[in-house]
Amino acid sequence: MTHGVPALPQLPDVAGAQLVAFALVLARVGGLFVFAPVFSSRMIPGRVKVLVAGAFALALTPIATKDQTIPTGAVEIATLTIKELVVGLAFALAIGVLAAAIASGAALLDTLTGFSLGALIDPITNVQASVFGQIYSVVAVMVFLLTGGDQLMVYGLVRSYDLLPLGTLPSGTLLAALATDSLTQVTLTAIEIAAPVAIALVLTDIALGIVSRAAPQLNVFFVGLPAKILVAFTVAGAGFAFLVPHLESQLESAVVHALHGLSPA
């Protein structure tokens, strides 16, 4: 007799719901491997990114589906998938602007010192970058890894499911503000990174200009280029002691700012 015993869900229904939940979580997790520092590096093969993203999604699926109803309709699933893609990309973009700011500040220094004339290939992004671009890129990756920045980004992604569950839509106003503030932050952070070296190079140019007026027979260009390179490396090396905690603080602020932008409507 089976009277009074609740009917159990069929195995295909359970497997289908879990598969849909996994795909929805994967859509949000995938944003990290598009924009986020370290995770989006082109040094990581595409297959490895897919495997790691799948592992993250598999681990986060029970957390994301807790007390949540998984939709079964095709329209609802498609809508939620698009929403999760947008949320994941917005979260990663708010953090990825920090890497863009570092690259922009380094590019400015390369232009001021003349290194941009001999662009090389950056091993982190596989794009053309000069000396300072590579140095700051490697330093930033080391800071992110040694200070637990990768764990912080994953924790922020986990926390996003508490603020914005699978079935909840984000606020369009907050998402727009998140994108605007992130683009503004690129310029501000780039200026903060490049300012000490840029000021030192400007003062060096002024000193070389005074020397050229006092001794016109001296080839200032021949003497000035090595002097500017020496000043740039000296100031940049001394500034790394302040740059490392600043990048760590900026990463924490970026994660908090990204989570704030994912508040529900």
C-alpha positions as MATLAB code, in Angstrom:
seq = 'MTHGVPALPQLPDVAGAQLVAFALVLARVGGLFVFAPVFSSRMIPGRVKVLVAGAFALALTPIATKDQTIPTGAVEIATLTIKELVVGLAFALAIGVLAAAIASGAALLDTLTGFSLGALIDPITNVQASVFGQIYSVVAVMVFLLTGGDQLMVYGLVRSYDLLPLGTLPSGTLLAALATDSLTQVTLTAIEIAAPVAIALVLTDIALGIVSRAAPQLNVFFVGLPAKILVAFTVAGAGFAFLVPHLESQLESAVVHALHGLSPA';
ca = [
       0.000    0.000    0.000;
       1.291    3.421   -0.914;
      -1.448    5.534    0.654;
      -0.106    8.568    2.493;
       3.362    8.368    0.918;
       4.213   11.516   -1.085;
       5.172   10.966   -4.688;
       8.863   11.321   -5.352;
      10.042   13.341   -8.359;
      11.111   11.323  -11.333;
      14.831   11.028  -11.982;
      14.684   12.752  -15.422;
      12.873   15.719  -13.835;
      15.490   16.042  -11.086;
      18.386   15.692  -13.531;
      16.830   18.227  -15.884;
      16.338   20.784  -13.116;
      19.920   20.324  -11.911;
      21.230   20.689  -15.448;
      19.303   23.940  -15.939;
      20.585   25.227  -12.599;
      24.150   24.324  -13.547;
      23.812   26.169  -16.876;
      22.441   29.270  -15.132;
      25.274   29.298  -12.604;
      27.811   28.733  -15.380;
      26.433   31.778  -17.221;
      27.232   33.994  -14.227;
      30.575   32.358  -13.481;
      31.696   32.706  -17.084;
      31.957   36.475  -16.716;
      35.069   36.045  -14.570;
      36.871   34.385  -17.466;
      35.986   37.246  -19.828;
      36.890   40.426  -17.914;
      38.269   39.622  -14.450;
      42.036   39.918  -13.857;
      44.034   36.662  -13.862;
      41.004   34.556  -14.810;
      40.709   36.228  -18.224;
      44.434   35.978  -19.023;
      45.170   34.647  -22.488;
      47.998   32.625  -21.016;
      45.321   30.243  -19.697;
      44.184   27.906  -22.506;
      40.535   28.055  -23.449;
      39.921   24.436  -22.492;
      41.354   25.046  -19.041;
      39.078   28.064  -18.591;
      36.054   25.957  -19.546;
      37.031   23.203  -17.106;
      37.689   25.619  -14.238;
      34.477   27.535  -14.923;
      32.564   24.255  -14.966;
      34.155   23.209  -11.662;
      33.228   26.554  -10.087;
      29.671   26.296  -11.407;
      29.336   22.724  -10.143;
      30.464   23.792   -6.667;
      28.218   26.875   -6.607;
      25.064   25.194   -7.922;
      23.869   23.927   -4.496;
      24.450   27.412   -3.037;
      22.710   29.212   -5.881;
      19.680   26.884   -5.933;
      19.068   26.883   -2.186;
      15.406   27.816   -1.566;
      15.079   28.628   -5.274;
      12.596   27.265   -7.800;
      14.207   26.246  -11.066;
      12.064   27.204  -14.085;
      11.000   24.603  -16.593;
       9.644   26.724  -19.439;
      11.893   27.514  -22.379;
      11.094   31.242  -22.271;
      11.799   31.497  -18.545;
      15.066   29.587  -18.891;
      16.204   31.775  -21.805;
      15.309   34.953  -19.888;
      17.161   33.842  -16.774;
      20.174   32.774  -18.829;
      20.441   36.221  -20.414;
      20.037   37.825  -17.004;
      22.769   35.651  -15.522;
      25.098   36.459  -18.419;
      24.556   40.192  -17.884;
      25.074   39.882  -14.127;
      28.252   37.839  -14.522;
      29.716   40.216  -17.098;
      28.790   43.273  -15.002;
      30.411   41.796  -11.901;
      33.601   40.876  -13.780;
      33.724   44.206  -15.638;
      33.617   46.175  -12.390;
      36.710   44.249  -11.267;
      38.391   44.123  -14.686;
      38.573   47.902  -14.899;
      41.407   47.699  -12.373;
      43.522   45.723  -14.854;
      42.566   48.183  -17.597;
      43.619   51.079  -15.367;
      46.992   49.463  -14.703;
      47.536   48.957  -18.425;
      46.517   52.557  -19.167;
      48.838   54.008  -16.535;
      51.732   51.863  -17.740;
      51.056   52.872  -21.351;
      51.255   56.529  -20.339;
      54.637   55.938  -18.724;
      55.861   54.086  -21.814;
      54.906   57.088  -23.936;
      56.643   59.567  -21.627;
      59.874   57.551  -21.497;
      59.863   56.611  -25.189;
      59.477   52.872  -24.652;
      56.286   52.862  -26.716;
      58.491   53.127  -29.823;
      59.612   49.532  -29.295;
      56.479   47.617  -28.357;
      56.842   44.001  -27.310;
      54.352   41.239  -26.652;
      52.905   41.203  -23.149;
      52.961   37.587  -21.896;
      49.906   38.215  -19.716;
      47.509   39.530  -22.364;
      49.276   38.520  -25.615;
      48.914   42.055  -26.959;
      51.550   44.662  -27.769;
      52.947   46.326  -24.674;
      56.164   48.142  -23.905;
      58.507   47.785  -20.969;
      56.412   49.433  -18.277;
      53.301   47.701  -19.590;
      54.888   44.301  -18.994;
      56.407   45.249  -15.630;
      53.180   46.612  -14.179;
      51.175   43.742  -15.631;
      53.395   41.115  -13.996;
      53.427   43.035  -10.692;
      49.637   43.295  -10.718;
      49.237   39.554  -11.320;
      51.672   38.789   -8.498;
      49.760   41.110   -6.162;
      46.426   39.516   -7.053;
      47.723   35.992   -6.491;
      49.873   36.565   -3.405;
      47.254   38.628   -1.579;
      44.432   36.204   -2.340;
      42.785   38.392   -4.940;
      41.572   35.373   -6.893;
      39.903   34.005   -3.759;
      38.375   37.405   -3.074;
      36.834   37.523   -6.542;
      35.398   34.011   -6.154;
      34.043   34.909   -2.720;
      32.435   38.027   -4.197;
      30.780   35.888   -6.855;
      29.445   33.541   -4.164;
      28.178   36.521   -2.179;
      26.355   37.807   -5.254;
      23.867   34.929   -4.961;
      22.834   36.201   -1.529;
      22.254   39.697   -2.904;
      20.798   38.660   -6.252;
      19.378   35.103   -6.359;
      18.735   33.279   -9.614;
      15.110   34.304   -9.889;
      15.623   37.986   -9.023;
      16.185   40.725  -11.568;
      18.875   43.375  -10.931;
      18.199   47.075  -10.815;
      18.788   48.650  -14.224;
      19.679   51.975  -12.617;
      22.335   50.415  -10.405;
      23.778   48.421  -13.308;
      24.038   51.576  -15.421;
      25.663   53.425  -12.537;
      28.061   50.497  -12.066;
      29.162   50.668  -15.702;
      29.575   54.465  -15.618;
      31.511   54.470  -12.364;
      33.734   51.634  -13.583;
      34.734   53.523  -16.729;
      35.426   56.640  -14.672;
      37.526   54.616  -12.255;
      39.809   53.512  -15.106;
      41.020   57.075  -15.677;
      41.364   57.923  -11.988;
      43.292   54.758  -11.113;
      45.550   55.108  -14.160;
      46.452   58.650  -13.110;
      47.144   57.504   -9.539;
      49.474   54.774  -10.795;
      51.360   56.912  -13.305;
      51.431   60.222  -11.399;
      54.685   59.782   -9.390;
      56.747   58.692  -12.389;
      55.078   61.217  -14.690;
      55.838   64.097  -12.316;
      59.458   62.947  -11.998;
      59.801   62.803  -15.790;
      58.318   66.271  -16.197;
      60.803   67.649  -13.665;
      63.594   65.842  -15.521;
      62.507   67.447  -18.804;
      62.526   70.861  -17.135;
      66.015   70.244  -15.764;
      67.243   69.104  -19.180;
      65.719   72.202  -20.743;
      67.611   74.420  -18.323;
      70.821   72.522  -19.046;
      70.324   72.913  -22.800;
      69.961   76.679  -22.402;
      73.025   76.894  -20.190;
      75.169   74.620  -22.399;
      73.810   74.700  -25.994;
      76.767   72.686  -27.260;
      75.719   69.704  -25.135;
      73.637   67.095  -26.949;
      70.728   67.071  -24.512;
      68.787   64.449  -26.462;
      71.687   62.012  -26.318;
      72.138   62.577  -22.591;
      68.500   63.115  -21.688;
      66.997   59.841  -22.912;
      69.135   57.604  -20.643;
      68.580   60.051  -17.781;
      64.805   59.884  -18.196;
      64.902   56.077  -18.310;
      67.010   55.975  -15.137;
      64.679   58.386  -13.343;
      61.595   56.456  -14.489;
      62.900   53.095  -13.265;
      64.141   54.579   -9.976;
      60.855   56.270   -9.115;
      58.781   53.300  -10.321;
      60.855   50.871   -8.258;
      60.523   53.025   -5.160;
      56.802   53.403   -5.795;
      56.139   49.650   -5.840;
      56.214   49.660   -2.044;
      53.154   51.940   -2.132;
      51.612   50.434   -5.263;
      51.165   46.927   -3.845;
      48.887   47.869   -0.888;
      47.085   50.352   -3.130;
      46.248   47.638   -5.686;
      45.088   45.321   -2.914;
      42.812   48.037   -1.551;
      41.514   48.867   -5.025;
      40.651   45.216   -5.655;
      38.658   44.995   -2.427;
      36.852   48.226   -3.295;
      36.101   46.927   -6.793;
      34.516   43.739   -5.433;
      32.406   45.695   -2.940;
      31.380   48.165   -5.638;
      30.456   45.310   -7.983;
      28.276   43.669   -5.326;
      26.565   46.989   -4.596;
      25.701   47.326   -8.282;
      24.023   43.893   -8.277;
      21.326   44.846   -5.799;
      17.842   43.745   -6.853;
      15.366   46.103   -8.447;
];
